[in-house]
Amino acid sequence: MSTILPIAQDGEPILRIQAALVAEDEFNSAWLHGLADAMQATMLFKQGIGIAAPQIYVSKRVIIVASRPNQRYPDAPLMQETVMVNPVILNASDAECDGEEGCLSIADTRGVVRRAVEVTVEYFTLTGIYQKQTFSGFPARVIQHEIDHLNGILFTDYEISKK
C-alpha cells in the first residue's frame, strides 16, 4: 500500500509556481515510480480523477489522469489511468464547452470552466517512452486542468461561475 500524502491547498505557494521538468536521468528511477504510486494512492483515497505532482508538494511536471465514475464525479467516463511525465498540449480544438470542475486543492468548491473539447498531448511514460495522444470530452478537460497545475494555474483563475 502506497503512502497517502497531504494535498496542498489554495493559498500555498507550491500551487502557483511553474513545475520543473523531469530530467532524463530521472526516468525509470525508483524515485519517479514511487512518486507516481504515491500520487495514485492519494488521488484514489481522495476520490479524485486526476492529480498533479505540485498538489502533493513536489514541483515536477507529472500528472495522472484517471477519469472514472466516483462519488465526486458520478457521470465521469471510464478511461485507462494514464501517468504523463512532462506533458505538453500540442493542439487544442477551437470548439469549447463549459463544464463543472472541482479540485482536491480547493476543498468544497466547484465552478464552471470553459475548456477546449479536444486536445492533443505529447508526454513521456515513467520509463521515458514518448507518447502522443488525442483526448476529447471529459478526459480532455481533466488533462487541461492537471496541466494547468503544472503551470501554477487553478481552475478558479478563469471560472465562469461558482457552485
N, CA and C atoms as an extended XYZ file, in Angstrom:
489
Properties=species:S:1:pos:R:3:atomname:S:1:resname:S:1:resid:I:1 pbc="F F F"
N         0.853       -1.198        0.000 N   MET     1
C         0.000        0.000        0.000 CA  MET     1
C         0.878        1.233        0.000 C   MET     1
N         0.646        2.092       -0.940 N   SER     2
C         1.410        3.336       -1.029 CA  SER     2
C         0.942        4.336        0.014 C   SER     2
N         1.780        5.257        0.277 N   THR     3
C         1.503        6.303        1.243 CA  THR     3
C         0.480        7.286        0.698 C   THR     3
N        -0.458        7.683        1.559 N   ILE     4
C        -1.399        8.753        1.224 CA  ILE     4
C        -0.735       10.049        1.684 C   ILE     4
N        -0.560       10.968        0.769 N   LEU     5
C         0.144       12.208        1.065 CA  LEU     5
C        -0.817       13.361        1.285 C   LEU     5
N        -0.380       14.380        2.022 N   PRO     6
C        -1.227       15.568        2.180 CA  PRO     6
C        -1.341       16.314        0.854 C   PRO     6
N        -2.462       16.989        0.690 N   ILE     7
C        -2.740       17.758       -0.526 CA  ILE     7
C        -2.550       19.244       -0.233 C   ILE     7
N        -1.743       19.906       -1.045 N   ALA     8
C        -1.565       21.361       -0.928 CA  ALA     8
C        -2.902       22.039       -1.178 C   ALA     8
N        -3.190       23.057       -0.406 N   GLN     9
C        -4.454       23.783       -0.528 CA  GLN     9
C        -4.237       25.181       -1.087 C   GLN     9
N        -5.287       25.705       -1.715 N   ASP    10
C        -5.243       27.034       -2.316 CA  ASP    10
C        -4.644       28.028       -1.323 C   ASP    10
N        -3.729       28.845       -1.802 N   GLY    11
C        -3.038       29.802       -0.957 CA  GLY    11
C        -1.610       29.380       -0.653 C   GLY    11
N        -1.312       28.084       -0.839 N   GLU    12
C         0.055       27.612       -0.604 CA  GLU    12
C         0.896       27.888       -1.859 C   GLU    12
N         2.099       28.430       -1.679 N   PRO    13
C         2.934       28.860       -2.821 CA  PRO    13
C         3.226       27.762       -3.851 C   PRO    13
N         3.343       26.498       -3.447 N   ILE    14
C         3.673       25.406       -4.382 CA  ILE    14
C         2.672       25.344       -5.537 C   ILE    14
N         1.437       25.764       -5.295 N   LEU    15
C         0.404       25.682       -6.335 CA  LEU    15
C         0.491       26.808       -7.350 C   LEU    15
N         1.373       27.773       -7.130 N   ARG    16
C         1.435       28.937       -8.005 CA  ARG    16
C         2.752       29.063       -8.761 C   ARG    16
N         3.589       28.039       -8.700 N   ILE    17
C         4.867       28.121       -9.414 CA  ILE    17
C         4.903       27.150      -10.587 C   ILE    17
N         5.740       27.452      -11.543 N   GLN    18
C         5.941       26.590      -12.714 CA  GLN    18
C         6.728       25.359      -12.257 C   GLN    18
N         6.179       24.187      -12.452 N   ALA    19
C         6.857       22.949      -12.045 CA  ALA    19
C         8.037       22.654      -12.974 C   ALA    19
N         9.063       22.040      -12.423 N   ALA    20
C        10.277       21.713      -13.173 CA  ALA    20
C        10.071       20.463      -14.023 C   ALA    20
N        10.765       20.412      -15.157 N   LEU    21
C        10.746       19.215      -15.993 CA  LEU    21
C        11.376       18.037      -15.250 C   LEU    21
N        10.885       16.862      -15.520 N   VAL    22
C        11.542       15.648      -15.049 CA  VAL    22
C        12.770       15.467      -15.938 C   VAL    22
N        13.918       15.333      -15.319 N   ALA    23
C        15.182       15.220      -16.064 CA  ALA    23
C        15.329       13.831      -16.670 C   ALA    23
N        16.114       13.761      -17.724 N   GLU    24
C        16.315       12.499      -18.435 CA  GLU    24
C        16.782       11.375      -17.507 C   GLU    24
N        17.688       11.693      -16.572 N   ASP    25
C        18.209       10.646      -15.680 CA  ASP    25
C        17.228       10.258      -14.574 C   ASP    25
N        16.088       10.924      -14.497 N   GLU    26
C        15.061       10.557      -13.513 CA  GLU    26
C        14.062        9.539      -14.070 C   GLU    26
N        14.015        9.395      -15.399 N   PHE    27
C        13.087        8.430      -15.981 CA  PHE    27
C        13.433        7.017      -15.517 C   PHE    27
N        12.405        6.244      -15.249 N   ASN    28
C        12.511        4.847      -14.824 CA  ASN    28
C        13.248        4.678      -13.492 C   ASN    28
N        13.369        5.752      -12.732 N   SER    29
C        14.028        5.670      -11.424 CA  SER    29
C        13.030        5.212      -10.366 C   SER    29
N        13.552        4.661       -9.298 N   ALA    30
C        12.706        4.257       -8.168 CA  ALA    30
C        11.965        5.478       -7.631 C   ALA    30
N        12.662        6.626       -7.625 N   TRP    31
C        12.037        7.858       -7.137 CA  TRP    31
C        10.806        8.227       -7.954 C   TRP    31
N        10.906        8.199       -9.280 N   LEU    32
C         9.792        8.589      -10.138 CA  LEU    32
C         8.634        7.594      -10.026 C   LEU    32
N         8.943        6.311       -9.992 N   HIS    33
C         7.883        5.303       -9.822 CA  HIS    33
C         7.210        5.466       -8.460 C   HIS    33
N         7.996        5.741       -7.434 N   GLY    34
C         7.438        5.953       -6.098 CA  GLY    34
C         6.537        7.178       -6.052 C   GLY    34
N         6.962        8.242       -6.742 N   LEU    35
C         6.146        9.448       -6.825 CA  LEU    35
C         4.798        9.123       -7.467 C   LEU    35
N         4.817        8.428       -8.593 N   ALA    36
C         3.576        8.078       -9.294 CA  ALA    36
C         2.686        7.189       -8.429 C   ALA    36
N         3.273        6.242       -7.725 N   ASP    37
C         2.490        5.362       -6.834 CA  ASP    37
C         1.818        6.175       -5.724 C   ASP    37
N         2.569        7.086       -5.120 N   ALA    38
C         2.017        7.912       -4.038 CA  ALA    38
C         0.933        8.856       -4.568 C   ALA    38
N         1.156        9.410       -5.763 N   MET    39
C         0.144       10.274       -6.372 CA  MET    39
C        -1.138        9.497       -6.624 C   MET    39
N        -1.001        8.292       -7.173 N   GLN    40
C        -2.171        7.469       -7.472 CA  GLN    40
C        -2.923        7.113       -6.196 C   GLN    40
N        -2.213        6.669       -5.169 N   ALA    41
C        -2.858        6.280       -3.919 CA  ALA    41
C        -3.599        7.464       -3.301 C   ALA    41
N        -2.972        8.626       -3.333 N   THR    42
C        -3.574        9.829       -2.764 CA  THR    42
C        -4.808       10.233       -3.563 C   THR    42
N        -4.696       10.206       -4.886 N   MET    43
C        -5.814       10.554       -5.760 CA  MET    43
C        -7.007        9.632       -5.514 C   MET    43
N        -6.761        8.332       -5.452 N   LEU    44
C        -7.852        7.369       -5.247 CA  LEU    44
C        -8.480        7.546       -3.869 C   LEU    44
N        -7.656        7.734       -2.855 N   PHE    45
C        -8.145        7.910       -1.490 CA  PHE    45
C        -9.035        9.151       -1.388 C   PHE    45
N        -8.667       10.209       -2.103 N   LYS    46
C        -9.408       11.475       -2.054 CA  LYS    46
C       -10.534       11.552       -3.082 C   LYS    46
N       -10.795       10.447       -3.799 N   GLN    47
C       -11.869       10.388       -4.801 CA  GLN    47
C       -11.613       11.347       -5.970 C   GLN    47
N       -10.347       11.518       -6.337 N   GLY    48
C       -10.011       12.380       -7.456 CA  GLY    48
C       -10.014       11.614       -8.769 C   GLY    48
N       -10.026       12.350       -9.862 N   ILE    49
C        -9.963       11.761      -11.201 CA  ILE    49
C        -8.717       12.225      -11.934 C   ILE    49
N        -7.903       12.966      -11.217 N   GLY    50
C        -6.632       13.446      -11.732 CA  GLY    50
C        -5.861       14.084      -10.595 C   GLY    50
N        -4.555       14.145      -10.765 N   ILE    51
C        -3.710       14.776       -9.756 CA  ILE    51
C        -2.407       15.205      -10.425 C   ILE    51
N        -1.851       16.292       -9.924 N   ALA    52
C        -0.571       16.799      -10.417 CA  ALA    52
C         0.420       16.802       -9.260 C   ALA    52
N         1.686       16.537       -9.564 N   ALA    53
C         2.709       16.448       -8.519 CA  ALA    53
C         2.754       17.677       -7.601 C   ALA    53
N         2.585       18.903       -8.107 N   PRO    54
C         2.608       20.040       -7.186 CA  PRO    54
C         1.533       19.961       -6.086 C   PRO    54
N         0.456       19.243       -6.352 N   GLN    55
C        -0.596       19.107       -5.344 CA  GLN    55
C        -0.135       18.289       -4.138 C   GLN    55
N         0.923       17.495       -4.307 N   ILE    56
C         1.474       16.751       -3.171 CA  ILE    56
C         2.860       17.288       -2.811 C   ILE    56
N         3.054       18.572       -3.101 N   TYR    57
C         4.270       19.300       -2.704 CA  TYR    57
C         5.530       18.863       -3.444 C   TYR    57
N         5.378       18.375       -4.669 N   VAL    58
C         6.539       18.023       -5.492 CA  VAL    58
C         6.453       18.853       -6.773 C   VAL    58
N         7.384       19.770       -6.943 N   SER    59
C         7.341       20.668       -8.101 CA  SER    59
C         8.010       20.017       -9.312 C   SER    59
N         7.346       19.005       -9.835 N   LYS    60
C         7.800       18.290      -11.032 CA  LYS    60
C         6.614       18.150      -11.982 C   LYS    60
N         6.904       18.046      -13.277 N   ARG    61
C         5.868       18.002      -14.304 CA  ARG    61
C         5.371       16.564      -14.509 C   ARG    61
N         4.585       16.110      -13.557 N   VAL    62
C         3.991       14.774      -13.594 CA  VAL    62
C         2.514       14.905      -13.238 C   VAL    62
N         1.660       14.300      -14.065 N   ILE    63
C         0.223       14.256      -13.765 CA  ILE    63
C        -0.279       12.831      -13.943 C   ILE    63
N        -1.394       12.563      -13.298 N   ILE    64
C        -2.126       11.319      -13.529 CA  ILE    64
C        -3.545       11.717      -13.904 C   ILE    64
N        -4.046       11.131      -14.968 N   VAL    65
C        -5.417       11.343      -15.417 CA  VAL    65
C        -6.118        9.996      -15.328 C   VAL    65
N        -7.226        9.967      -14.602 N   ALA    66
C        -7.902        8.689      -14.356 CA  ALA    66
C        -9.404        8.906      -14.274 C   ALA    66
N        -9.995        9.341      -15.356 N   SER    67
C       -11.444        9.559      -15.377 CA  SER    67
C       -12.165        8.241      -15.113 C   SER    67
N       -13.063        8.292      -14.147 N   ARG    68
C       -13.918        7.146      -13.838 CA  ARG    68
C       -15.029        7.630      -12.924 C   ARG    68
N       -16.186        6.990      -12.962 N   PRO    69
C       -17.264        7.401      -12.065 CA  PRO    69
C       -16.847        7.184      -10.608 C   PRO    69
N       -17.127        8.170       -9.779 N   ASN    70
C       -16.911        8.021       -8.341 CA  ASN    70
C       -17.868        8.956       -7.624 C   ASN    70
N       -17.715        9.064       -6.319 N   GLN    71
C       -18.627        9.885       -5.525 CA  GLN    71
C       -18.600       11.352       -5.954 C   GLN    71
N       -17.422       11.876       -6.278 N   ARG    72
C       -17.300       13.284       -6.670 CA  ARG    72
C       -17.741       13.522       -8.112 C   ARG    72
N       -17.545       12.516       -8.989 N   TYR    73
C       -17.874       12.646      -10.418 CA  TYR    73
C       -18.648       11.404      -10.873 C   TYR    73
N       -19.921       11.304      -10.484 N   PRO    74
C       -20.683       10.079      -10.802 CA  PRO    74
C       -20.881        9.821      -12.293 C   PRO    74
N       -20.823       10.866      -13.120 N   ASP    75
C       -21.056       10.705      -14.557 CA  ASP    75
C       -19.774       10.677      -15.381 C   ASP    75
N       -18.632       10.615      -14.714 N   ALA    76
C       -17.356       10.611      -15.444 CA  ALA    76
C       -17.210        9.330      -16.262 C   ALA    76
N       -16.721        9.433      -17.487 N   PRO    77
C       -16.499        8.234      -18.301 CA  PRO    77
C       -15.285        7.458      -17.792 C   PRO    77
N       -15.286        6.184      -18.040 N   LEU    78
C       -14.180        5.329      -17.640 CA  LEU    78
C       -13.068        5.404      -18.687 C   LEU    78
N       -11.859        5.688      -18.238 N   MET    79
C       -10.709        5.692      -19.136 CA  MET    79
C        -9.542        5.014      -18.443 C   MET    79
N        -8.626        4.515      -19.210 N   GLN    80
C        -7.414        3.913      -18.666 CA  GLN    80
C        -6.630        4.979      -17.908 C   GLN    80
N        -6.240        4.672      -16.678 N   GLU    81
C        -5.411        5.614      -15.924 CA  GLU    81
C        -4.111        5.854      -16.687 C   GLU    81
N        -3.742        7.119      -16.809 N   THR    82
C        -2.562        7.476      -17.587 CA  THR    82
C        -1.655        8.400      -16.780 C   THR    82
N        -0.402        7.987      -16.607 N   VAL    83
C         0.609        8.841      -15.993 CA  VAL    83
C         1.313        9.566      -17.127 C   VAL    83
N         1.383       10.881      -17.024 N   MET    84
C         2.031       11.699      -18.053 CA  MET    84
C         3.185       12.467      -17.423 C   MET    84
N         4.375       12.264      -17.971 N   VAL    85
C         5.560       12.965      -17.498 CA  VAL    85
C         5.921       14.026      -18.541 C   VAL    85
N         6.150       15.242      -18.083 N   ASN    86
C         6.462       16.386      -18.957 CA  ASN    86
C         5.426       16.568      -20.072 C   ASN    86
N         4.120       16.564      -19.714 N   PRO    87
C         3.095       16.699      -20.758 CA  PRO    87
C         3.051       18.103      -21.349 C   PRO    87
N         2.742       18.147      -22.645 N   VAL    88
C         2.588       19.418      -23.369 CA  VAL    88
C         1.368       19.284      -24.267 C   VAL    88
N         0.489       20.278      -24.215 N   ILE    89
C        -0.647       20.301      -25.142 CA  ILE    89
C        -0.143       20.862      -26.467 C   ILE    89
N        -0.145       20.023      -27.495 N   LEU    90
C         0.315       20.432      -28.821 CA  LEU    90
C        -0.761       21.187      -29.580 C   LEU    90
N        -2.012       20.771      -29.367 N   ASN    91
C        -3.116       21.362      -30.095 CA  ASN    91
C        -4.372       21.277      -29.241 C   ASN    91
N        -5.111       22.364      -29.226 N   ALA    92
C        -6.411       22.392      -28.553 CA  ALA    92
C        -7.447       22.823      -29.587 C   ALA    92
N        -8.575       22.164      -29.585 N   SER    93
C        -9.615       22.474      -30.569 CA  SER    93
C       -10.150       23.886      -30.367 C   SER    93
N       -10.616       24.469      -31.448 N   ASP    94
C       -11.294       25.763      -31.351 CA  ASP    94
C       -12.631       25.597      -30.637 C   ASP    94
N       -13.240       24.416      -30.817 N   ALA    95
C       -14.515       24.142      -30.150 CA  ALA    95
C       -14.282       24.037      -28.646 C   ALA    95
N       -15.113       24.730      -27.901 N   GLU    96
C       -15.007       24.721      -26.449 CA  GLU    96
C       -16.358       24.367      -25.847 C   GLU    96
N       -16.329       23.971      -24.577 N   CYS    97
C       -17.575       23.731      -23.864 CA  CYS    97
C       -17.380       24.087      -22.397 C   CYS    97
N       -18.486       24.424      -21.759 N   ASP    98
C       -18.472       24.724      -20.339 CA  ASP    98
C       -18.696       23.431      -19.568 C   ASP    98
N       -18.013       23.293      -18.442 N   GLY    99
C       -18.206       22.110      -17.614 CA  GLY    99
C       -17.846       22.407      -16.174 C   GLY    99
N       -18.471       21.674      -15.288 N   GLU   100
C       -18.216       21.849      -13.868 CA  GLU   100
C       -16.914       21.169      -13.473 C   GLU   100
N       -16.126       21.858      -12.663 N   GLU   101
C       -14.865       21.305      -12.167 CA  GLU   101
C       -14.769       21.510      -10.668 C   GLU   101
N       -14.002       20.630      -10.070 N   GLY   102
C       -13.623       20.754       -8.675 CA  GLY   102
C       -12.134       20.482       -8.618 C   GLY   102
N       -11.568       20.532       -7.422 N   CYS   103
C       -10.127       20.328       -7.300 CA  CYS   103
C        -9.810       19.853       -5.895 C   CYS   103
N        -8.925       18.873       -5.809 N   LEU   104
C        -8.511       18.373       -4.497 CA  LEU   104
C        -7.816       19.465       -3.683 C   LEU   104
N        -7.289       20.478       -4.341 N   SER   105
C        -6.588       21.568       -3.658 CA  SER   105
C        -7.494       22.742       -3.294 C   SER   105
N        -8.760       22.663       -3.684 N   ILE   106
C        -9.716       23.724       -3.344 CA  ILE   106
C       -10.962       23.027       -2.795 C   ILE   106
N       -10.898       22.697       -1.530 N   ALA   107
C       -11.937       21.885       -0.895 CA  ALA   107
C       -13.317       22.537       -0.993 C   ALA   107
N       -14.303       21.702       -1.271 N   ASP   108
C       -15.712       22.100       -1.235 CA  ASP   108
C       -16.068       23.259       -2.166 C   ASP   108
N       -15.329       23.423       -3.242 N   THR   109
C       -15.638       24.466       -4.221 CA  THR   109
C       -15.737       23.819       -5.595 C   THR   109
N       -16.773       24.186       -6.315 N   ARG   110
C       -16.919       23.737       -7.688 CA  ARG   110
C       -17.205       24.977       -8.526 C   ARG   110
N       -16.833       24.903       -9.789 N   GLY   111
C       -17.090       26.038      -10.657 CA  GLY   111
C       -17.197       25.588      -12.099 C   GLY   111
N       -17.812       26.410      -12.906 N   VAL   112
C       -17.954       26.122      -14.333 CA  VAL   112
C       -16.803       26.801      -15.065 C   VAL   112
N       -16.115       26.020      -15.896 N   VAL   113
C       -14.949       26.499      -16.635 CA  VAL   113
C       -15.115       26.145      -18.111 C   VAL   113
N       -14.731       27.063      -18.979 N   ARG   114
C       -14.753       26.804      -20.425 CA  ARG   114
C       -13.400       26.219      -20.825 C   ARG   114
N       -13.430       25.063      -21.489 N   ARG   115
C       -12.210       24.378      -21.929 CA  ARG   115
C       -12.376       23.894      -23.366 C   ARG   115
N       -11.246       23.625      -24.014 N   ALA   116
C       -11.270       23.015      -25.349 CA  ALA   116
C       -11.909       21.625      -25.256 C   ALA   116
N       -12.671       21.271      -26.270 N   VAL   117
C       -13.351       19.980      -26.309 CA  VAL   117
C       -12.362       18.844      -26.584 C   VAL   117
N       -11.300       19.156      -27.330 N   GLU   118
C       -10.323       18.131      -27.707 CA  GLU   118
C        -8.912       18.696      -27.596 C   GLU   118
N        -7.998       17.857      -27.107 N   VAL   119
C        -6.586       18.261      -27.017 CA  VAL   119
C        -5.701       17.115      -27.500 C   VAL   119
N        -4.612       17.485      -28.144 N   THR   120
C        -3.576       16.525      -28.498 CA  THR   120
C        -2.396       16.818      -27.582 C   THR   120
N        -1.934       15.776      -26.902 N   VAL   121
C        -0.907       15.916      -25.870 CA  VAL   121
C         0.278       15.031      -26.195 C   VAL   121
N         1.483       15.584      -25.996 N   GLU   122
C         2.668       14.736      -26.038 CA  GLU   122
C         3.198       14.648      -24.611 C   GLU   122
N         3.701       13.471      -24.275 N   TYR   123
C         4.210       13.234      -22.930 CA  TYR   123
C         5.109       12.012      -22.962 C   TYR   123
N         5.715       11.738      -21.835 N   PHE   124
C         6.543       10.548      -21.695 CA  PHE   124
C         5.953        9.655      -20.618 C   PHE   124
N         6.174        8.354      -20.767 N   THR   125
C         5.795        7.408      -19.722 CA  THR   125
C         6.841        7.484      -18.606 C   THR   125
N         6.589        6.777      -17.525 N   LEU   126
C         7.542        6.740      -16.419 CA  LEU   126
C         8.903        6.195      -16.850 C   LEU   126
N         8.892        5.352      -17.875 N   THR   127
C        10.146        4.759      -18.350 CA  THR   127
C        10.806        5.587      -19.461 C   THR   127
N        10.177        6.718      -19.841 N   GLY   128
C        10.773        7.609      -20.815 CA  GLY   128
C        10.356        7.371      -22.251 C   GLY   128
N         9.285        6.618      -22.455 N   ILE   129
C         8.801        6.368      -23.817 CA  ILE   129
C         7.889        7.509      -24.253 C   ILE   129
N         8.190        8.079      -25.411 N   TYR   130
C         7.418        9.194      -25.963 CA  TYR   130
C         6.034        8.724      -26.385 C   TYR   130
N         5.027        9.535      -26.069 N   GLN   131
C         3.643        9.252      -26.452 CA  GLN   131
C         3.028       10.522      -27.031 C   GLN   131
N         2.116       10.332      -27.960 N   LYS   132
C         1.327       11.443      -28.496 CA  LYS   132
C        -0.092       10.916      -28.645 C   LYS   132
N        -1.039       11.605      -28.024 N   GLN   133
C        -2.396       11.080      -27.970 CA  GLN   133
C        -3.395       12.227      -28.020 C   GLN   133
N        -4.555       11.966      -28.610 N   THR   134
C        -5.635       12.945      -28.648 CA  THR   134
C        -6.744       12.482      -27.716 C   THR   134
N        -7.245       13.414      -26.923 N   PHE   135
C        -8.316       13.140      -25.965 CA  PHE   135
C        -9.452       14.112      -26.237 C   PHE   135
N       -10.676       13.670      -25.999 N   SER   136
C       -11.817       14.566      -26.181 CA  SER   136
C       -12.781       14.408      -25.015 C   SER   136
N       -13.680       15.379      -24.908 N   GLY   137
C       -14.689       15.344      -23.861 CA  GLY   137
C       -14.103       15.492      -22.461 C   GLY   137
N       -14.659       14.740      -21.529 N   PHE   138
C       -14.269       14.865      -20.121 CA  PHE   138
C       -12.790       14.585      -19.883 C   PHE   138
N       -12.199       13.521      -20.463 N   PRO   139
C       -10.763       13.312      -20.260 CA  PRO   139
C        -9.919       14.504      -20.730 C   PRO   139
N       -10.318       15.166      -21.819 N   ALA   140
C        -9.593       16.352      -22.290 CA  ALA   140
C        -9.670       17.465      -21.254 C   ALA   140
N       -10.815       17.610      -20.619 N   ARG   141
C       -10.993       18.613      -19.561 CA  ARG   141
C       -10.057       18.319      -18.394 C   ARG   141
N        -9.996       17.065      -17.974 N   VAL   142
C        -9.144       16.690      -16.839 CA  VAL   142
C        -7.674       16.972      -17.165 C   VAL   142
N        -7.250       16.628      -18.365 N   ILE   143
C        -5.859       16.870      -18.771 CA  ILE   143
C        -5.537       18.366      -18.726 C   ILE   143
N        -6.423       19.188      -19.260 N   GLN   144
C        -6.184       20.635      -19.239 CA  GLN   144
C        -6.097       21.157      -17.797 C   GLN   144
N        -6.973       20.664      -16.943 N   HIS   145
C        -6.983       21.060      -15.532 CA  HIS   145
C        -5.661       20.687      -14.857 C   HIS   145
N        -5.198       19.451      -15.093 N   GLU   146
C        -3.972       18.979      -14.433 CA  GLU   146
C        -2.724       19.675      -14.997 C   GLU   146
N        -2.678       19.897      -16.293 N   ILE   147
C        -1.532       20.611      -16.866 CA  ILE   147
C        -1.509       22.053      -16.350 C   ILE   147
N        -2.676       22.645      -16.146 N   ASP   148
C        -2.713       23.974      -15.531 CA  ASP   148
C        -1.981       23.968      -14.187 C   ASP   148
N        -2.168       22.915      -13.389 N   HIS   149
C        -1.471       22.826      -12.098 CA  HIS   149
C         0.046       22.914      -12.284 C   HIS   149
N         0.553       22.330      -13.348 N   LEU   150
C         1.997       22.350      -13.592 CA  LEU   150
C         2.493       23.756      -13.919 C   LEU   150
N         1.566       24.617      -14.310 N   ASN   151
C         1.900       25.986      -14.684 CA  ASN   151
C         1.445       27.004      -13.643 C   ASN   151
N         1.049       26.538      -12.476 N   GLY   152
C         0.656       27.433      -11.399 CA  GLY   152
C        -0.711       28.060      -11.564 C   GLY   152
N        -1.583       27.396      -12.318 N   ILE   153
C        -2.927       27.916      -12.595 CA  ILE   153
C        -3.966       27.015      -11.923 C   ILE   153
N        -4.937       27.639      -11.269 N   LEU   154
C        -6.058       26.905      -10.670 CA  LEU   154
C        -7.328       27.210      -11.452 C   LEU   154
N        -8.286       26.285      -11.416 N   PHE   155
C        -9.496       26.491      -12.224 CA  PHE   155
C       -10.246       27.750      -11.800 C   PHE   155
N       -10.100       28.160      -10.570 N   THR   156
C       -10.772       29.371      -10.098 CA  THR   156
C       -10.200       30.639      -10.730 C   THR   156
N        -9.070       30.514      -11.398 N   ASP   157
C        -8.493       31.676      -12.075 CA  ASP   157
C        -9.319       32.115      -13.285 C   ASP   157
N       -10.084       31.177      -13.865 N   TYR   158
C       -10.906       31.591      -15.005 CA  TYR   158
C       -12.247       30.899      -15.067 C   TYR   158
N       -12.781       30.611      -13.936 N   GLU   159
C       -14.105       30.001      -13.927 CA  GLU   159
C       -15.162       31.015      -14.325 C   GLU   159
N       -16.243       30.501      -14.847 N   ILE   160
C       -17.357       31.333      -15.280 CA  ILE   160
C       -18.290       31.601      -14.097 C   ILE   160
N       -18.546       30.568      -13.306 N   SER   161
C       -19.433       30.733      -12.143 CA  SER   161
C       -19.069       29.705      -11.075 C   SER   161
N       -19.344       30.060       -9.834 N   LYS   162
C       -19.081       29.149       -8.697 CA  LYS   162
C       -20.350       28.444       -8.306 C   LYS   162
N       -20.165       27.248       -7.758 N   LYS   163
C       -21.312       26.494       -7.225 CA  LYS   163
C       -21.050       26.161       -5.786 C   LYS   163
